[in-house]
C-alpha cells in the first residue's frame, strides 16, 4: 500500500475518533447544562461550545488532508501507469 494512502487512513481514523469524542463532550455538556442555571450555565456553554467548534474544525482539516493525500496518490499512480505504458 502506498505511503500516502497509509497516512490518509491514519488521518481518517484520527478524524473519526475526534468526532466521536466531540459527540461525547456535547452530550456531557447537554447533561451538565440541565443541572446549571444562570450566568454559570452561559459561561460553561460558551466555553464548551468553543472547544467543540475547534474540535470539529480540526476533524475537518484532518479529513481534508486525508482526501488530499488520496487524490495525490491517485494522480501519481496514473502518471506512473502512463509512463510505464509509453503514453
C-alpha positions in Angstrom: 0.0 0.0 0.0 1.4 3.4 -0.9 2.7 5.6 1.9 0.2 8.5 1.2 -2.7 6.1 1.4 -1.5 4.8 4.8 -1.1 8.3 6.1 -4.6 9.2 4.7 -6.1 6.2 6.5 -4.5 7.3 9.7 -5.9 10.8 9.2 -9.4 9.5 8.6 -9.2 7.3 11.7 -8.0 10.2 13.8 -10.8 12.4 12.4 -13.4 9.8 13.2 -12.1 9.3 16.7 -12.1 13.0 17.2 -15.7 13.4 16.0 -16.8 10.6 18.4 -15.0 12.3 21.3 -16.6 15.7 20.4 -20.0 14.0 20.3 -19.5 12.6 23.8 -18.4 16.1 25.0 -21.5 17.6 23.5 -23.8 15.1 25.3 -22.0 15.7 28.6 -22.4 19.5 28.1 -26.1 19.0 27.4 -26.5 16.9 30.6 -24.4 19.4 32.7 -26.5 22.4 31.4 -29.7 20.8 32.7 -28.3 21.0 36.3 -26.8 24.5 36.0 -28.6 27.8 35.8 -27.9 31.5 35.2 -24.5 33.0 34.4 -22.6 29.9 35.2 -24.5 27.9 32.6 -23.9 30.5 30.0 -20.2 30.6 30.7 -19.9 26.8 30.6 -21.9 26.6 27.5 -19.8 29.3 25.7 -16.5 27.7 26.7 -17.6 24.1 25.8 -19.2 25.2 22.5 -16.0 26.9 21.6 -14.0 23.7 22.3 -16.5 21.7 20.3 -16.1 24.1 17.4 -12.3 23.9 17.5 -12.5 20.1 17.6 -14.8 20.0 14.6 -12.6 22.3 12.6 -9.6 20.1 13.4 -11.5 17.0 12.4 -12.4 18.7 9.1 -8.8 19.6 8.5 -7.7 16.0 9.2 -10.3 14.7 6.7 -9.4 17.2 4.0 -5.7 16.2 4.5 -6.7 12.6 4.0 -8.7 13.3 0.9 -5.8 15.4 -0.5 -3.3 12.5 0.1 -5.7 10.1 -1.7 -6.0 12.4 -4.7 -2.2 12.9 -4.8 -1.7 9.1 -4.7 -4.2 8.5 -7.5 -2.6 11.2 -9.7 0.9 9.7 -9.1 -0.3 6.2 -9.9 -1.9 7.3 -13.1 1.2 9.2 -14.2 3.3 6.1 -13.4 0.9 3.9 -15.4 1.1 6.3 -18.4 4.9 6.4 -18.2 5.1 2.6 -17.9 2.9 2.1 -21.0 4.7 4.8 -23.0 1.7 7.1 -23.1 
